[in-house]
Amino acid sequence: MTEVSMRARDAMTEDISLLAFLSHYLDRELPARPPRADHMPWGWEGHILFADMLVRGVRPRLLVELGTHTGVSFFAFCEAVRAAWLPTRCIAVDTWKGDEQAGFYGEEVYADVAAHAEAHYPLIATLMRMPFDEALASMDEASIDILHIDGLHTYDAVRHDFDAWLPKVRPGGIVLLHDVAEQREGFGVWKLWLEIAPLSPETCRFPHSHGLGVWRKPGGPALDDVFLRALLASGPEASAAVQAMILHLHRQMRCRRQLAERDEQARDLDRRRHAAETACADLHTRLADLHAYLADLEQRQASLMASRSWRMTRPLRAIAAWARSVLAGHAGRAGRD
């Protein structure tokens, strides 16, 4: 076998392995929404599927997120860890007070996130309620396998977070930067991305859902995961193709969930319609019973008025009616007096 044919065989084997990996997501469902996410913008929704793929590819021992808010991204990572049966520790660092970009909020957000973490991921999730810099002392050098930075998005803030936390990421570890596609006033992650992307040969940038930059810290061993190799180390064309497949799979999952939700809404409407029809039928039955009862009363009244005793007591009824009118008249005059 020539060298060219061996390379072609290896490339075909790589492609088959990648397709086999992606095929596992053809009939998968998106994880359930975390608390409060239904009432707030889902800025991270389009990356949930990638979070699962990334966790399965890296198989991290430690994953740290800076900036959690309602927990859309953090619980996506936790769910990926749970589904893959990994011994990963997921740590969320946040003050849960908000900022000038995300808005400020009360204790109810942290309470819901903490309750959700305890109920669903007690052995996976750890919440550290403090500023990012205070949490640095709790992390060993080069211990983090995946770092997700999603705090304040000004250039100075995200530059500081990246520089302060990079020594905590192991060589070959993954740094995720959300909002790399946002260039609105006050957002500077895109600028940081332009500065750091050339520093690593293994990066990619998702443009959807406000943008997500994936940056591999130099110095680690060669990637041994077929998905990560295709995404980060096989050139821009291969990376773009993988990104397109991920987005297509995500849209399929989202459509299936929307259809399932609409089916449930239709079933609920059908149950309510059936209940209304049952109540209506019951009212018709009761109305028919009332009509029958009224007809029976009318028949009895007619029978009574046609009876001999009714005719014989007619003078007595007339006298009684006259007496009542007389008494009523006396009572009226007494009242005026």
LUMVO-483273 format. One record per residue (C-alpha): residue number from 0; residue in one letter; x, y, z. Coordinates in Angstrom, 2 decimals. Layout:
! residues N
> NUM	A	X	Y	Z
...
***
This chain:
! residues 337
> 0	M	0.00	0.00	0.00
> 1	T	1.42	3.36	-1.04
> 2	E	1.77	6.32	1.31
> 3	V	-0.97	8.18	-0.58
> 4	S	-3.41	5.28	-0.26
> 5	M	-2.57	4.91	3.42
> 6	R	-3.33	8.60	3.99
> 7	A	-6.60	8.22	2.08
> 8	R	-7.50	5.19	4.17
> 9	D	-6.69	7.03	7.40
> 10	A	-8.74	10.04	6.28
> 11	M	-11.70	7.78	5.44
> 12	T	-11.41	6.05	8.80
> 13	E	-11.34	9.46	10.49
> 14	D	-14.45	10.58	8.60
> 15	I	-16.31	7.38	9.45
> 16	S	-15.41	7.74	13.12
> 17	L	-16.60	11.36	13.13
> 18	L	-19.90	10.46	11.45
> 19	A	-20.38	7.61	13.93
> 20	F	-19.85	10.08	16.78
> 21	L	-22.30	12.60	15.35
> 22	S	-24.88	9.90	14.54
> 23	H	-25.42	9.35	18.26
> 24	Y	-27.19	12.73	18.33
> 25	L	-29.69	12.02	15.56
> 26	D	-32.43	10.91	17.96
> 27	R	-31.24	12.68	21.12
> 28	E	-33.31	15.31	22.90
> 29	L	-32.21	18.66	24.27
> 30	P	-32.06	18.68	28.09
> 31	A	-34.91	20.16	30.08
> 32	R	-34.82	23.91	30.65
> 33	P	-33.34	25.02	33.98
> 34	P	-35.43	27.17	36.33
> 35	R	-36.32	30.69	35.17
> 36	A	-34.85	30.10	31.70
> 37	D	-38.35	30.14	30.21
> 38	H	-38.77	33.72	31.39
> 39	M	-35.43	35.11	30.23
> 40	P	-33.48	35.30	26.96
> 41	W	-31.70	32.09	26.03
> 42	G	-28.38	33.56	24.92
> 43	W	-26.62	30.19	25.23
> 44	E	-29.29	27.87	23.85
> 45	G	-27.60	27.26	20.50
> 46	H	-24.48	25.82	22.17
> 47	I	-26.13	23.21	24.40
> 48	L	-25.48	20.37	21.96
> 49	F	-21.86	21.42	21.55
> 50	A	-21.47	21.42	25.34
> 51	D	-22.38	17.73	25.38
> 52	M	-19.97	16.95	22.52
> 53	L	-17.16	18.93	24.14
> 54	V	-17.56	17.19	27.50
> 55	R	-17.52	13.77	25.83
> 56	G	-14.46	14.71	23.80
> 57	V	-12.40	16.25	26.62
> 58	R	-13.67	14.00	29.45
> 59	P	-12.69	16.70	31.96
> 60	R	-11.84	16.12	35.58
> 61	L	-12.62	19.75	36.44
> 62	L	-14.88	22.22	34.61
> 63	V	-15.23	25.81	35.85
> 64	E	-17.71	28.42	34.69
> 65	L	-17.31	32.13	35.43
> 66	G	-20.76	33.74	35.26
> 67	T	-23.77	31.45	35.57
> 68	H	-26.91	33.57	36.08
> 69	T	-29.92	31.22	35.53
> 70	G	-27.67	28.25	34.73
> 71	V	-28.44	27.52	31.07
> 72	S	-24.83	26.78	30.14
> 73	F	-23.77	25.39	33.51
> 74	F	-26.57	22.86	33.68
> 75	A	-25.91	21.91	30.05
> 76	F	-22.39	20.92	31.13
> 77	C	-23.72	19.13	34.22
> 78	E	-26.24	17.20	32.16
> 79	A	-23.52	16.17	29.70
> 80	V	-21.40	14.90	32.59
> 81	R	-24.34	12.99	34.04
> 82	A	-25.32	11.46	30.69
> 83	A	-21.74	10.31	29.99
> 84	W	-21.25	8.90	33.50
> 85	L	-18.09	10.97	34.03
> 86	P	-16.52	11.73	37.42
> 87	T	-16.27	15.41	36.47
> 88	R	-16.49	18.19	39.02
> 89	C	-18.42	21.21	37.69
> 90	I	-17.95	24.51	39.54
> 91	A	-20.02	27.65	38.93
> 92	V	-18.58	30.94	40.17
> 93	D	-20.94	33.92	40.38
> 94	T	-22.16	36.50	42.86
> 95	W	-25.73	35.96	41.62
> 96	K	-26.43	39.65	41.96
> 97	G	-26.13	40.62	38.28
> 98	D	-24.29	43.45	36.58
> 99	E	-24.96	46.43	34.33
> 100	Q	-25.14	44.24	31.21
> 101	A	-27.15	41.26	32.46
> 102	G	-29.22	43.41	34.81
> 103	F	-29.45	43.19	38.58
> 104	Y	-31.75	40.72	40.32
> 105	G	-32.75	39.39	43.72
> 106	E	-32.14	36.27	45.77
> 107	E	-34.76	34.26	43.91
> 108	V	-32.41	33.51	40.99
> 109	Y	-29.68	32.02	43.18
> 110	A	-32.27	30.13	45.23
> 111	D	-33.69	28.48	42.10
> 112	V	-30.26	27.63	40.69
> 113	A	-29.11	26.15	44.01
> 114	A	-32.30	24.11	44.35
> 115	H	-31.96	22.79	40.79
> 116	A	-28.31	21.84	41.34
> 117	E	-29.11	20.03	44.59
> 118	A	-32.10	18.22	43.12
> 119	H	-30.50	17.06	39.85
> 120	Y	-26.70	17.21	40.16
> 121	P	-25.75	16.89	43.85
> 122	L	-22.57	14.90	43.11
> 123	I	-21.55	17.00	40.10
> 124	A	-22.33	20.68	40.69
> 125	T	-20.67	23.05	43.14
> 126	L	-21.75	26.69	43.44
> 127	M	-19.21	29.24	44.65
> 128	R	-21.03	32.47	45.41
> 129	M	-18.27	35.05	45.26
> 130	P	-16.42	37.35	42.83
> 131	F	-14.24	35.55	40.29
> 132	D	-10.95	36.79	41.79
> 133	E	-11.85	35.44	45.24
> 134	A	-12.36	31.96	43.80
> 135	L	-8.88	31.88	42.25
> 136	A	-7.23	30.85	45.51
> 137	S	-9.39	27.70	45.61
> 138	M	-8.03	26.43	42.27
> 139	D	-4.73	24.62	41.77
> 140	E	-2.43	25.66	38.97
> 141	A	-3.07	23.84	35.66
> 142	S	-6.03	21.94	37.14
> 143	I	-8.93	23.09	34.97
> 144	D	-9.73	21.08	31.84
> 145	I	-12.56	23.32	30.56
> 146	L	-12.95	26.99	31.54
> 147	H	-16.06	28.87	30.41
> 148	I	-15.81	32.67	30.74
> 149	D	-19.21	34.38	30.60
> 150	G	-19.10	37.20	33.12
> 151	L	-19.07	40.94	32.49
> 152	H	-18.42	41.37	28.76
> 153	T	-16.51	44.64	28.65
> 154	Y	-13.05	44.31	27.15
> 155	D	-11.24	45.20	30.40
> 156	A	-13.30	42.73	32.43
> 157	V	-12.96	39.76	30.07
> 158	R	-9.26	40.50	29.47
> 159	H	-8.69	40.46	33.23
> 160	D	-10.66	37.22	33.66
> 161	F	-8.75	35.50	30.85
> 162	D	-5.32	36.57	32.11
> 163	A	-6.11	35.78	35.76
> 164	W	-7.56	32.34	35.13
> 165	L	-5.38	31.07	32.27
> 166	P	-2.66	29.74	34.64
> 167	K	-5.36	27.58	36.27
> 168	V	-6.07	25.86	32.92
> 169	R	-3.90	22.85	32.11
> 170	P	-1.83	22.84	28.91
> 171	G	-4.14	21.50	26.22
> 172	G	-7.20	22.58	28.21
> 173	I	-10.15	24.34	26.59
> 174	V	-11.17	27.96	27.21
> 175	L	-14.65	29.00	26.06
> 176	L	-15.56	32.67	25.55
> 177	H	-19.21	33.55	25.09
> 178	D	-20.43	36.61	23.14
> 179	V	-17.48	36.75	20.74
> 180	A	-19.94	37.81	18.00
> 181	E	-21.40	40.72	19.97
> 182	Q	-20.02	44.12	18.97
> 183	R	-22.61	46.30	20.65
> 184	E	-21.47	49.19	22.80
> 185	G	-19.85	47.91	25.98
> 186	F	-19.10	44.41	24.62
> 187	G	-15.41	43.66	24.09
> 188	V	-15.10	39.85	23.97
> 189	W	-14.76	40.03	20.18
> 190	K	-11.69	42.22	20.61
> 191	L	-10.08	39.82	23.07
> 192	W	-10.79	36.96	20.67
> 193	L	-8.94	38.73	17.86
> 194	E	-5.95	39.08	20.20
> 195	I	-5.79	35.51	21.52
> 196	A	-6.93	33.46	18.51
> 197	P	-3.49	33.73	16.79
> 198	L	-1.80	32.47	19.98
> 199	S	-3.19	28.95	19.55
> 200	P	-3.27	26.80	16.41
> 201	E	-6.35	24.97	17.68
> 202	T	-9.35	27.31	17.83
> 203	C	-12.78	27.75	16.32
> 204	R	-15.55	30.33	16.57
> 205	F	-19.27	29.61	16.48
> 206	P	-21.08	32.69	15.11
> 207	H	-24.62	31.84	16.32
> 208	S	-26.25	32.43	19.73
> 209	H	-24.10	35.56	20.28
> 210	G	-20.94	33.65	19.34
> 211	L	-18.79	31.15	21.22
> 212	G	-15.01	31.08	20.92
> 213	V	-13.27	27.73	21.54
> 214	W	-9.56	28.16	22.34
> 215	R	-7.17	25.34	23.23
> 216	K	-4.29	26.29	25.50
> 217	P	-0.97	25.51	23.82
> 218	G	1.44	23.01	25.27
> 219	G	-0.74	19.96	25.72
> 220	P	-0.51	16.57	24.03
> 221	A	-1.93	16.03	20.56
> 222	L	-5.69	15.72	20.44
> 223	D	-6.76	12.08	20.58
> 224	D	-10.51	12.67	20.07
> 225	V	-11.82	12.51	16.50
> 226	F	-14.45	15.19	17.09
> 227	L	-12.03	17.69	18.62
> 228	R	-9.44	17.03	15.92
> 229	A	-11.97	17.75	13.19
> 230	L	-13.22	20.88	14.95
> 231	L	-9.93	22.39	16.10
> 232	A	-6.99	20.87	14.26
> 233	S	-8.08	19.90	10.73
> 234	G	-8.23	23.31	9.09
> 235	P	-10.93	25.94	8.61
> 236	E	-12.92	24.00	5.99
> 237	A	-13.23	20.86	8.11
> 238	S	-14.03	22.96	11.18
> 239	A	-16.75	24.89	9.31
> 240	A	-18.29	21.61	8.12
> 241	V	-18.38	20.21	11.65
> 242	Q	-19.90	23.45	12.96
> 243	A	-22.59	23.28	10.28
> 244	M	-23.43	19.70	11.25
> 245	I	-23.64	20.65	14.93
> 246	L	-25.97	23.55	14.17
> 247	H	-28.11	21.34	11.92
> 248	L	-28.40	18.68	14.63
> 249	H	-29.28	21.34	17.21
> 250	R	-32.02	22.75	15.00
> 251	Q	-33.44	19.27	14.52
> 252	M	-33.50	18.74	18.29
> 253	R	-35.11	22.12	18.86
> 254	C	-37.78	21.40	16.23
> 255	R	-38.52	18.03	17.82
> 256	R	-38.88	19.66	21.22
> 257	Q	-41.14	22.38	19.84
> 258	L	-43.28	19.74	18.14
> 259	A	-43.45	17.75	21.36
> 260	E	-44.45	20.87	23.29
> 261	R	-47.14	21.70	20.73
> 262	D	-48.37	18.11	20.82
> 263	E	-48.67	18.38	24.58
> 264	Q	-50.53	21.70	24.21
> 265	A	-52.87	20.04	21.70
> 266	R	-53.45	17.12	24.09
> 267	D	-54.17	19.58	26.88
> 268	L	-56.65	21.46	24.70
> 269	D	-58.27	18.15	23.76
> 270	R	-58.57	17.19	27.43
> 271	R	-60.14	20.57	28.19
> 272	R	-62.51	20.24	25.23
> 273	H	-63.54	16.76	26.39
> 274	A	-64.13	18.07	29.92
> 275	A	-66.23	20.95	28.53
> 276	E	-68.25	18.55	26.37
> 277	T	-68.82	16.28	29.37
> 278	A	-69.95	19.25	31.48
> 279	C	-72.23	20.42	28.67
> 280	A	-73.76	16.96	28.31
> 281	D	-74.33	16.87	32.07
> 282	L	-76.08	20.25	31.93
> 283	H	-78.30	19.02	29.09
> 284	T	-79.22	15.95	31.15
> 285	R	-80.07	18.08	34.17
> 286	L	-82.08	20.48	32.00
> 287	A	-84.04	17.57	30.54
> 288	D	-84.72	16.31	34.07
> 289	L	-85.96	19.78	35.06
> 290	H	-88.25	19.92	32.02
> 291	A	-89.65	16.50	32.92
> 292	Y	-90.16	17.59	36.53
> 293	L	-91.92	20.79	35.40
> 294	A	-94.17	18.82	33.05
> 295	D	-95.06	16.47	35.90
> 296	L	-95.91	19.44	38.15
> 297	E	-98.09	20.96	35.43
> 298	Q	-99.88	17.66	34.95
> 299	R	-100.49	17.35	38.67
> 300	Q	-101.77	20.93	38.81
> 301	A	-104.14	20.28	35.92
> 302	S	-105.37	17.07	37.58
> 303	L	-105.89	18.88	40.88
> 304	M	-107.80	21.77	39.29
> 305	A	-110.00	19.34	37.42
> 306	S	-110.78	17.32	40.56
> 307	R	-114.16	17.44	42.38
> 308	S	-112.59	18.53	45.68
> 309	W	-111.01	21.57	43.99
> 310	R	-114.36	22.66	42.58
> 311	M	-116.16	22.15	45.92
> 312	T	-113.66	24.25	47.87
> 313	R	-113.75	27.17	45.42
> 314	P	-116.06	29.29	47.67
> 315	L	-113.73	28.74	50.63
> 316	R	-110.76	29.88	48.62
> 317	A	-112.64	33.00	47.55
> 318	I	-113.51	33.82	51.19
> 319	A	-109.89	33.26	52.21
> 320	A	-108.70	35.58	49.46
> 321	W	-111.26	38.26	50.54
> 322	A	-110.13	37.93	54.18
> 323	R	-106.49	38.34	53.26
> 324	S	-107.29	41.50	51.28
> 325	V	-109.30	42.95	54.18
> 326	L	-106.54	42.22	56.65
> 327	A	-103.99	43.74	54.31
> 328	G	-106.10	46.88	54.07
> 329	H	-106.40	47.21	57.87
> 330	A	-102.68	46.74	58.22
> 331	G	-102.05	49.49	55.69
> 332	R	-104.28	51.99	57.48
> 333	A	-102.75	51.12	60.85
> 334	G	-99.36	51.82	59.44
> 335	R	-100.41	55.24	58.14
> 336	D	-102.02	56.11	61.52
***
